[in-house]
Amino acid sequence: MKKIFLFSCGLFVSLTSFSQTPSCCDQPVAQVSNDMALLASNQSFVMLHEEPLPFTYQSAAGEMVKFKTADGTEANGFLLKAANPSNKWLLVYQEWWGLNDYIKQEAEKLYNDLKDVNVLAVDMYDGKVATTREEASKLVQVPRERLGAIMQGAIAYVGPQAQIASVGWCFGGGMSLQSAILGGKQTVGCVMYYGQPEKNVERLKTLNTDVLGIFGAKDSGIPPATVAEFEKNMKEAGKQTTIQMYDAPHAFANPSNPGYNKEATADAYQITLNYLKTKLKV
């Protein structure tokens, strides 16, 4: 397995936090970037995603919940509450398939390993889950306003005192970064697995955290050139980023993917866990 570490650092910058408003529904609805929707119109990108293997997961600790969103409706999430009262939260963002049982399993694994951290896996598709590439390529076309409203709702749900880290894969990797931007001063950490990075340097300047990016060197959907551009933009924004590159294709950490890379996934998970423990101070 080939691993490449890339580092860049700069000055810490923090702007006004969305989370200072007590209710998500009092805020204007945020429009967030969703370049994955554009990628999904490319058939070659769609074909990068092997259709998920059947899987059913019964959670020992989690439950589905509803929360209000900034557009006046509701959204769903899979919630795992910390055994002891805690203001530490991890927001988990789905792959482009939706909030399926694989994501719930991963959320519970992180919950068990982090301890005393609340975990909320956010449903970005309003209850819909894809089982084929064609379905996923349609579901990922969520309007930017709805994506922003759901994320604002999740941030409001965890509360104004919450310290928030985020993690996501594929579509969710990009959403993890967008969520970190929306979280403002409450954001303490962000992990994105092979997600489409934010390209607007001015938006990156509002990040209140560094970013851990995990990518595949053989990923033709989010290629190394895209990752290098993200690193450059983060540096220009005065932000720190750590890029972990594996000799692997897109979605290598998804156990439902027939091309799942067990070794790279285990290594990436340990790096992710160590990062989140440091950021959430657990």
Buried (B, 14 or more C-beta within 10 A) or exposed (E): EEEEEBEBEBEEEEEEBBBEBEEBBEBEBBBBBBBBBEBBEEEEBBEBBBBBEEEEBEBEBBEBBEBBBBBEEEBBBBBBBBEEEBBBBBBBBBBBBBBBBBBBBBBBEBBEBBEEBBBBBBBBBBEBBBEEBEBBBEBBEBEBBBBBBBBBBBBBBBBBEBBBBBBBBBBBBBBBBBBBBBBBBBBBBBBBBBBBBBEEBEBBBBBBBBBBBBBBBBBEBBBBEBBEEBBEBBBEBBBBBBBBBBBBBBBBBBEBBEBBBEEBBEBBBEBBBEBBBEBBEB
